[in-house]
Amino acid sequence: MTLPSHGSNPHYLYEALEIEMPESVLDFSANINPLGPPLRIKEQWSGFFEGILQYPDPHAIELTKSIAKKEALPEQSVLMGNGGAEIIMLVANGLANQRVLIIQPAFAEYAEACLAAGCKVDFHQLDAPGWQLDLERLIPRLPEYDAIFLCTPNNPTGVSFKRDTVRELIIECQKANCLVVLDEAFYDFTEDAFSYASLINAFPHLLILRSMTKIFAIPGLRLGYLLASPDIIKRVRNYKPHWSVNHVALEVGKICLAEDAYMRKTRDYIVWQKQKLFRFYEEQGLDVSDSTVNFYLVKDESLSLFPFLLKKGIVPRHTYNFPGLDGRWLRFAVKSEHDNEALMEGVRQWRKQGSVL
């Protein structure tokens, strides 16, 4: 049995498990902002189509300038891409045939992209249930590698690593002449939206991956970017096709960058809903990851919660393709209050029908 390696598109999951898909499902497998896209996108949507008769700006100059200003970086330190997936592939191509260490559990596409680029890929496994970095074990390995990948906040656990520890790791990687690829796809869901971007000028071996599709709920448009030193951006840009970011995505991106109030509202909502959800899981005697973002893990040691919820039309994200999790944890996005209530009711029913912890 081969399960889908991504969340979303739940019909593939039902097909793989040979479970009849209910007419209506609640998809908790995709970590998208439950508030939906900013209202201004819908208000200006018709105007975006005036530009589709022309090729989009291949250098995304206006959006690049806006991001550079926001991050206090030179424009030459920003590269726009067709979602985080393209940025990961571009970085992997820049590392072709080199030695890469991936700190996991982690997004499967790091390894897939690096292997496709001919890299030698190894892994460093974090220990459950805290999934925090252990530098005593990690630092001695750094001289063996040309680059490491670290997702913080982590996907799939939702855990944010201790900031002093991450900074120390960046310093140690510089000593070892090892690039650090930090994936910050979910940083803007944390309460203070903390980022390591301010370190780029001081640490030219640091690369930061960003996605705009999650926080702004625009996964269908595909928009992301890379922050790094101008030298690294120049090298990675060589692998990027012209016009990979379409006109509508660029226009939407400019709107999104100005949506500060929307982002504050999102963070407040995520905190509120997680407090309710985590209290519920505690009452049910279930282990939950110490998530700082809009998704979290719930332990399912019996492996029975996953199929039970699917039959109820509630779709979690399985973890069979996350080494160290091996299906015994389920990832759930924080969704609307109504949907979260439906999830909690589904878990209650599972517990009543005799589940085993």
C-alpha positions as CSV (number, residue, x, y, z in Angstrom):
1,M,0.0,0.0,0.0
2,T,1.4,3.4,-1.0
3,L,-0.2,6.4,0.7
4,P,0.0,9.9,-0.7
5,S,3.2,11.7,0.5
6,H,1.3,15.1,0.9
7,G,-1.7,16.4,2.7
8,S,-4.7,17.8,0.8
9,N,-6.4,16.1,-2.2
10,P,-8.0,13.5,0.1
11,H,-9.5,11.4,-2.6
12,Y,-6.1,9.9,-3.3
13,L,-5.9,8.8,0.3
14,Y,-9.3,7.2,0.3
15,E,-8.4,5.4,-3.0
16,A,-5.1,4.1,-1.5
17,L,-6.8,2.8,1.6
18,E,-9.8,1.4,-0.3
19,I,-12.2,3.2,2.0
20,E,-15.3,4.7,0.4
21,M,-15.0,8.5,0.5
22,P,-18.0,10.2,2.1
23,E,-19.8,12.8,0.0
24,S,-18.7,15.5,2.4
25,V,-15.3,15.5,4.2
26,L,-13.4,17.9,6.5
27,D,-9.8,18.0,5.4
28,F,-7.4,18.5,8.3
29,S,-4.4,17.4,6.3
30,A,-3.5,20.7,4.7
31,N,-2.0,23.4,6.9
32,I,-3.8,26.4,5.4
33,N,-5.0,29.5,7.2
34,P,-8.5,28.7,8.3
35,L,-9.6,32.4,7.9
36,G,-9.2,32.1,4.1
37,P,-7.4,34.6,1.9
38,P,-7.4,38.3,2.7
39,L,-10.6,40.0,1.6
40,R,-8.7,42.5,-0.6
41,I,-7.7,39.7,-2.9
42,K,-11.4,39.0,-3.7
43,E,-12.2,42.7,-4.0
44,Q,-9.4,43.2,-6.6
45,W,-9.6,39.8,-8.3
46,S,-11.1,41.0,-11.6
47,G,-8.4,43.6,-12.0
48,F,-5.7,41.0,-12.0
49,F,-6.8,39.7,-15.4
50,E,-5.8,42.8,-17.2
51,G,-2.2,41.6,-17.1
52,I,-2.7,38.0,-18.3
53,L,-2.3,39.0,-22.0
54,Q,1.4,39.9,-21.3
55,Y,4.2,37.9,-19.8
56,P,4.8,38.4,-16.1
57,D,7.9,40.1,-14.9
58,P,10.5,37.3,-14.8
59,H,12.4,39.1,-12.0
60,A,9.3,39.9,-9.9
61,I,10.9,43.3,-9.3
62,E,8.1,45.1,-7.4
63,L,7.4,42.1,-5.1
64,T,11.1,41.5,-4.5
65,K,11.6,45.2,-3.5
66,S,8.7,45.0,-1.0
67,I,10.1,41.8,0.6
68,A,13.6,43.2,0.7
69,K,12.4,46.3,2.5
70,K,10.3,44.3,4.9
71,E,13.2,42.0,5.8
72,A,15.8,44.8,5.8
73,L,17.9,43.0,3.2
74,P,19.3,44.0,-0.2
75,E,17.1,43.2,-3.1
76,Q,19.8,40.9,-4.4
77,S,19.1,38.7,-1.3
78,V,15.5,37.8,-2.5
79,L,14.5,35.3,-5.1
80,M,10.8,34.7,-5.9
81,G,9.5,31.2,-6.8
82,N,6.5,29.2,-7.8
83,G,5.7,28.2,-4.2
84,G,8.0,26.7,-1.6
85,A,8.3,23.5,-3.7
86,E,10.1,25.3,-6.5
87,I,12.4,27.0,-4.1
88,I,13.3,23.7,-2.5
89,M,14.1,22.2,-6.0
90,L,16.2,25.2,-6.9
91,V,18.2,25.0,-3.7
92,A,18.7,21.2,-4.3
93,N,19.9,21.8,-7.8
94,G,22.4,24.3,-6.4
95,L,23.7,21.5,-4.2
96,A,23.9,18.9,-7.0
97,N,26.1,15.9,-6.1
98,Q,27.0,17.3,-2.7
99,R,26.6,15.8,0.8
100,V,23.4,16.8,2.5
101,L,22.1,16.2,6.1
102,I,18.3,16.5,6.7
103,I,17.1,16.9,10.3
104,Q,13.9,15.0,10.7
105,P,11.0,14.4,11.1
106,A,10.9,16.7,8.1
107,F,9.1,17.6,4.9
108,A,9.7,14.7,2.5
109,E,10.5,17.0,-0.5
110,Y,13.9,18.0,0.9
111,A,15.2,14.5,0.4
112,E,13.3,13.9,-2.8
113,A,14.7,17.1,-4.4
114,C,18.2,16.5,-3.2
115,L,18.2,12.9,-4.4
116,A,16.9,14.0,-7.8
117,A,19.9,16.4,-7.9
118,G,22.3,13.6,-7.2
119,C,23.1,14.5,-3.7
120,K,24.3,12.0,-1.0
121,V,21.5,12.4,1.6
122,D,21.8,11.4,5.2
123,F,19.4,12.0,8.1
124,H,19.6,13.1,11.7
125,Q,16.6,11.9,13.8
126,L,15.2,14.0,16.6
127,D,13.7,12.2,19.6
128,A,10.0,12.2,20.5
129,P,8.1,13.6,22.2
130,G,10.0,16.9,22.5
131,W,11.8,16.8,19.1
132,Q,14.3,19.4,20.2
133,L,17.8,19.8,18.7
134,D,20.6,17.9,20.5
135,L,23.7,19.8,19.5
136,E,26.1,17.4,21.3
137,R,25.0,14.7,18.8
138,L,24.6,17.0,15.8
139,I,27.7,19.2,15.8
140,P,30.3,16.5,15.4
141,R,28.5,15.4,12.2
142,L,28.6,18.8,10.5
143,P,32.1,18.6,8.9
144,E,30.9,15.6,6.9
145,Y,28.3,17.7,5.0
146,D,28.0,20.6,2.5
147,A,24.5,21.6,3.7
148,I,21.9,20.8,6.3
149,F,18.1,21.2,6.1
150,L,16.2,22.3,9.1
151,C,12.5,23.2,9.2
152,T,11.5,25.6,12.0
153,P,8.8,25.7,13.1
154,N,9.0,22.1,12.3
155,N,6.7,20.3,9.9
156,P,5.1,17.9,10.9
157,T,5.4,18.4,14.7
158,G,4.7,22.2,14.8
159,V,7.5,22.5,17.3
160,S,9.7,25.6,17.3
161,F,13.3,24.9,18.2
162,K,15.0,26.9,20.9
163,R,16.3,30.1,19.4
164,D,19.7,30.1,21.1
165,T,20.2,26.5,19.9
166,V,19.4,27.3,16.3
167,R,21.7,30.3,16.4
168,E,24.5,28.1,17.8
169,L,23.9,25.6,15.1
170,I,24.2,28.3,12.4
171,I,27.5,29.4,14.0
172,E,28.9,25.9,14.1
173,C,27.8,25.3,10.5
174,Q,29.8,28.3,9.4
175,K,32.9,26.9,11.2
176,A,32.4,23.6,9.4
177,N,31.9,25.3,6.0
178,C,28.4,23.9,5.8
179,L,25.3,25.7,4.4
180,V,22.2,26.0,6.6
181,V,18.9,25.7,4.8
182,L,16.2,26.9,7.2
183,D,12.6,26.4,6.1
184,E,10.4,29.0,7.6
185,A,7.2,28.1,5.7
186,F,5.1,28.4,8.9
187,Y,7.1,31.1,10.9
188,D,4.3,33.7,10.4
189,F,1.8,31.5,12.3
190,T,3.8,31.8,15.6
191,E,2.6,34.3,18.1
192,D,5.5,36.7,17.5
193,A,6.3,35.7,13.9
194,F,9.9,35.2,14.8
195,S,12.4,34.7,11.9
196,Y,16.1,34.2,11.5
197,A,16.2,36.4,8.4
198,S,18.1,39.2,10.3
199,L,21.1,36.8,10.5
200,I,21.6,36.6,6.8
201,N,23.9,39.6,6.5
202,A,26.2,38.2,9.2
203,F,26.1,34.6,8.1
204,P,26.5,34.2,4.3
205,H,26.0,30.4,4.5
206,L,22.4,30.8,5.7
207,L,19.5,30.3,3.4
208,I,15.8,30.8,4.4
209,L,12.9,29.3,2.6
210,R,9.5,31.0,2.8
211,S,6.0,30.2,1.6
212,M,3.2,32.7,1.2
213,T,0.6,30.0,0.4
214,K,-0.1,28.8,3.9
215,I,-0.5,32.1,5.9
216,F,-2.5,33.7,3.1
217,A,-4.5,30.6,2.1
218,I,-3.5,30.8,-1.6
219,P,-2.0,27.3,-2.2
220,G,-3.6,27.2,-5.7
221,L,-1.5,30.3,-6.8
222,R,1.9,28.9,-5.7
223,L,4.1,31.7,-4.3
224,G,7.2,31.5,-2.2
225,Y,10.7,33.0,-2.0
226,L,14.3,32.4,-0.9
227,L,16.3,34.8,1.4
228,A,20.1,34.4,1.2
229,S,23.3,36.2,0.4
230,P,23.5,37.8,-3.1
231,D,26.1,35.2,-4.1
232,I,23.9,32.3,-3.2
233,I,20.8,33.9,-4.9
234,K,22.8,34.5,-8.0
235,R,23.9,30.8,-8.1
236,V,20.4,29.4,-7.4
237,R,18.8,31.8,-9.9
238,N,20.6,30.0,-12.7
239,Y,18.3,27.0,-12.3
240,K,15.1,29.0,-12.3
241,P,13.0,29.1,-15.5
242,H,11.8,32.4,-16.8
243,W,8.2,33.4,-15.8
244,S,7.8,30.6,-13.3
245,V,5.7,33.0,-11.1
246,N,2.5,34.1,-12.9
247,H,1.1,37.6,-13.1
248,V,-1.9,36.9,-10.8
249,A,0.4,35.4,-8.1
250,L,2.7,38.4,-8.2
251,E,-0.2,40.9,-7.9
252,V,-1.8,38.9,-5.0
253,G,1.6,38.8,-3.3
254,K,1.9,42.5,-3.3
255,I,-1.5,42.7,-1.6
256,C,-0.6,40.1,1.0
257,L,2.5,41.8,2.2
258,A,0.4,44.7,3.4
259,E,-2.0,42.6,5.3
260,D,-0.6,43.1,8.8
261,A,-4.0,43.3,10.6
262,Y,-5.1,40.1,8.8
263,M,-2.0,38.3,10.1
264,R,-2.5,39.5,13.7
265,K,-6.1,38.3,13.5
266,T,-4.9,34.9,12.2
267,R,-2.4,34.4,15.0
268,D,-5.0,35.4,17.7
269,Y,-7.4,32.9,16.2
270,I,-4.9,30.1,16.0
271,V,-4.0,30.6,19.7
272,W,-7.6,30.6,20.8
273,Q,-8.5,27.5,18.9
274,K,-5.4,25.6,20.0
275,Q,-6.1,26.3,23.6
276,K,-9.6,24.7,23.2
277,L,-8.3,21.8,21.3
278,F,-5.4,21.0,23.6
279,R,-7.6,21.2,26.7
280,F,-9.8,18.7,25.0
281,Y,-7.0,16.3,24.1
282,E,-5.7,16.5,27.7
283,E,-9.2,15.6,29.0
284,Q,-9.2,12.6,26.6
285,G,-5.7,11.5,27.8
286,L,-4.1,12.0,24.4
287,D,-0.5,13.1,23.8
288,V,-0.1,16.2,21.7
289,S,3.0,17.9,20.2
290,D,4.0,21.2,21.7
291,S,3.1,23.1,18.6
292,T,3.6,26.8,18.1
293,V,1.8,27.0,14.8
294,N,-1.5,26.1,13.0
295,F,-1.1,22.4,13.1
296,Y,-0.1,19.7,15.7
297,L,0.4,16.0,16.2
298,V,-1.8,13.7,18.2
299,K,-0.5,10.3,19.2
300,D,-2.4,7.3,17.8
301,E,-0.4,4.4,19.2
302,S,-3.2,1.9,18.4
303,L,-3.3,3.0,14.8
304,S,-7.1,3.0,15.0
305,L,-7.9,6.7,15.1
306,F,-6.8,7.3,11.5
307,P,-9.2,4.9,9.8
308,F,-12.0,5.7,12.2
309,L,-11.9,9.4,11.4
310,L,-11.6,8.8,7.6
311,K,-14.9,6.8,7.7
312,K,-16.5,9.7,9.5
313,G,-15.3,12.1,6.7
314,I,-12.6,13.7,8.8
315,V,-9.2,13.6,7.1
316,P,-6.0,13.8,9.2
317,R,-2.5,13.8,7.7
318,H,-0.9,10.4,8.2
319,T,2.8,10.2,9.3
320,Y,3.8,6.9,7.7
321,N,6.4,8.7,5.5
322,F,7.9,10.6,8.4
323,P,10.7,8.5,9.9
324,G,10.5,8.4,13.7
325,L,6.7,8.9,13.6
326,D,5.8,5.9,11.5
327,G,2.1,6.4,11.5
328,R,1.7,6.5,15.3
329,W,1.1,10.2,15.3
330,L,-1.5,12.1,13.2
331,R,-1.2,15.7,12.1
332,F,-4.2,18.0,12.2
333,A,-4.5,21.5,10.9
334,V,-6.3,24.1,13.0
335,K,-9.4,24.9,11.0
336,S,-12.7,26.8,11.6
337,E,-14.3,26.6,15.0
338,H,-17.1,24.5,13.5
339,D,-14.7,22.0,11.9
340,N,-12.6,21.8,15.1
341,E,-15.7,21.0,17.0
342,A,-16.5,18.2,14.5
343,L,-13.1,16.8,14.9
344,M,-13.4,16.8,18.7
345,E,-16.7,15.0,18.5
346,G,-15.2,12.4,16.2
347,V,-12.4,11.8,18.7
348,R,-15.0,11.5,21.5
349,Q,-16.8,8.8,19.5
350,W,-13.6,6.9,18.9
351,R,-12.8,6.9,22.6
352,K,-16.3,5.7,23.4
353,Q,-16.1,2.8,21.0
354,G,-13.3,1.3,23.0
355,S,-10.0,2.7,21.6
356,V,-6.8,1.7,23.3
357,L,-4.2,4.3,24.1
